[in-house]
Amino acid sequence: MAHPDHTVSERNTTTTTTTSGGSGMGFIVGALVVIVGILAYVVFGDGFGGASGANDVNITVEGAGDAAQGAAEAVDEAVSGGAAASE
């Protein structure tokens, strides 16, 4: 609209609307992180107080045959012979 002194006045109005739509997604991601943490504790940790001695491992090899017989002596001889040769 023009004023009597021939100046033009303008008015610009900007309206900004914000919404909070990410709170539900944050709750879901947080719950998933907690669930994965609990599962990792159960799988890799002590669990929920499982049986004591659960980390004990016993390995028995039966029937090793001729390939394993005398292996300790052969290694001992190789180490002793190698030390004498390097002197």
C-alpha positions as a LaTeX table, in Angstrom:
\begin{tabular}{lrrr}
\hline
Residue & $x$ (\AA) & $y$ (\AA) & $z$ (\AA) \\
\hline
Met1 & 0.00 & 0.00 & 0.00 \\
Ala2 & 1.35 & 3.42 & $-0.85$ \\
His3 & 1.66 & 6.19 & 1.73 \\
Pro4 & 0.88 & 9.82 & 0.87 \\
Asp5 & 4.61 & 10.59 & 0.82 \\
His6 & 5.02 & 7.97 & $-1.97$ \\
Thr7 & 6.90 & 5.35 & 0.09 \\
Val8 & 6.03 & 1.69 & $-0.13$ \\
Ser9 & 5.78 & $-0.38$ & 3.02 \\
Glu10 & 6.00 & $-4.16$ & 2.86 \\
Arg11 & 5.48 & $-6.73$ & 5.51 \\
Asn12 & 6.87 & $-10.27$ & 5.23 \\
Thr13 & 5.68 & $-12.85$ & 7.72 \\
Thr14 & 7.48 & $-16.17$ & 8.10 \\
Thr15 & 5.94 & $-18.95$ & 10.18 \\
Thr16 & 8.06 & $-21.92$ & 11.24 \\
Thr17 & 6.40 & $-24.99$ & 12.69 \\
Thr18 & 8.39 & $-27.76$ & 14.35 \\
Thr19 & 7.14 & $-31.15$ & 15.40 \\
Ser20 & 8.72 & $-33.71$ & 17.71 \\
Gly21 & 8.36 & $-36.88$ & 15.66 \\
Gly22 & 11.66 & $-38.57$ & 16.57 \\
Ser23 & 11.00 & $-39.48$ & 20.19 \\
Gly24 & 9.39 & $-42.83$ & 19.37 \\
Met25 & 12.30 & $-43.86$ & 17.19 \\
Gly26 & 14.77 & $-42.95$ & 19.95 \\
Phe27 & 12.89 & $-45.11$ & 22.43 \\
Ile28 & 12.96 & $-48.08$ & 20.04 \\
Val29 & 16.69 & $-47.72$ & 19.33 \\
Gly30 & 17.42 & $-47.42$ & 23.06 \\
Ala31 & 15.43 & $-50.58$ & 23.81 \\
Leu32 & 17.30 & $-52.48$ & 21.09 \\
Val33 & 20.66 & $-51.39$ & 22.52 \\
Val34 & 19.64 & $-52.65$ & 25.97 \\
Ile35 & 18.46 & $-55.99$ & 24.56 \\
Val36 & 21.70 & $-56.50$ & 22.62 \\
Gly37 & 23.70 & $-55.67$ & 25.75 \\
Ile38 & 21.81 & $-58.24$ & 27.81 \\
Leu39 & 22.25 & $-60.90$ & 25.13 \\
Ala40 & 25.99 & $-60.18$ & 24.89 \\
Tyr41 & 26.29 & $-60.53$ & 28.67 \\
Val42 & 24.49 & $-63.87$ & 28.65 \\
Val43 & 26.39 & $-65.27$ & 25.66 \\
Phe44 & 29.91 & $-63.99$ & 26.36 \\
Gly45 & 29.79 & $-63.47$ & 30.11 \\
Asp46 & 28.90 & $-65.57$ & 33.09 \\
Gly47 & 25.23 & $-65.46$ & 32.13 \\
Phe48 & 22.72 & $-65.45$ & 34.94 \\
Gly49 & 24.88 & $-67.40$ & 37.40 \\
Gly50 & 25.29 & $-70.58$ & 35.41 \\
Ala51 & 27.03 & $-73.69$ & 36.62 \\
Ser52 & 30.34 & $-73.11$ & 38.35 \\
Gly53 & 33.29 & $-74.48$ & 36.44 \\
Ala54 & 31.58 & $-73.85$ & 33.13 \\
Asn55 & 34.83 & $-72.34$ & 31.83 \\
Asp56 & 36.84 & $-75.50$ & 32.50 \\
Val57 & 37.94 & $-77.21$ & 29.30 \\
Asn58 & 39.35 & $-80.73$ & 29.20 \\
Ile59 & 40.64 & $-82.15$ & 25.94 \\
Thr60 & 41.56 & $-85.79$ & 25.56 \\
Val61 & 43.12 & $-87.14$ & 22.38 \\
Glu62 & 43.02 & $-90.90$ & 22.13 \\
Gly63 & 44.67 & $-93.01$ & 19.52 \\
Ala64 & 47.19 & $-90.40$ & 18.38 \\
Gly65 & 49.12 & $-93.13$ & 16.61 \\
Asp66 & 52.72 & $-93.22$ & 15.49 \\
Ala67 & 52.78 & $-89.60$ & 14.35 \\
Ala68 & 52.53 & $-88.21$ & 17.88 \\
Gln69 & 54.68 & $-90.79$ & 19.65 \\
Gly70 & 58.07 & $-89.41$ & 20.56 \\
Ala71 & 57.17 & $-85.90$ & 19.40 \\
Ala72 & 58.25 & $-84.34$ & 22.70 \\
Glu73 & 61.63 & $-86.06$ & 22.55 \\
Ala74 & 62.13 & $-85.01$ & 18.93 \\
Val75 & 61.41 & $-81.39$ & 19.77 \\
Asp76 & 63.75 & $-81.55$ & 22.77 \\
Glu77 & 66.53 & $-83.02$ & 20.60 \\
Ala78 & 65.98 & $-80.37$ & 17.91 \\
Val79 & 66.19 & $-77.57$ & 20.48 \\
Ser80 & 69.29 & $-79.06$ & 22.12 \\
Gly81 & 70.96 & $-79.69$ & 18.78 \\
Gly82 & 70.09 & $-76.20$ & 17.56 \\
Ala83 & 71.63 & $-74.59$ & 20.65 \\
Ala84 & 74.84 & $-76.61$ & 20.28 \\
Ala85 & 75.11 & $-75.74$ & 16.57 \\
Ser86 & 74.73 & $-72.03$ & 17.16 \\
Glu87 & 77.56 & $-71.88$ & 19.73 \\
\hline
\end{tabular}
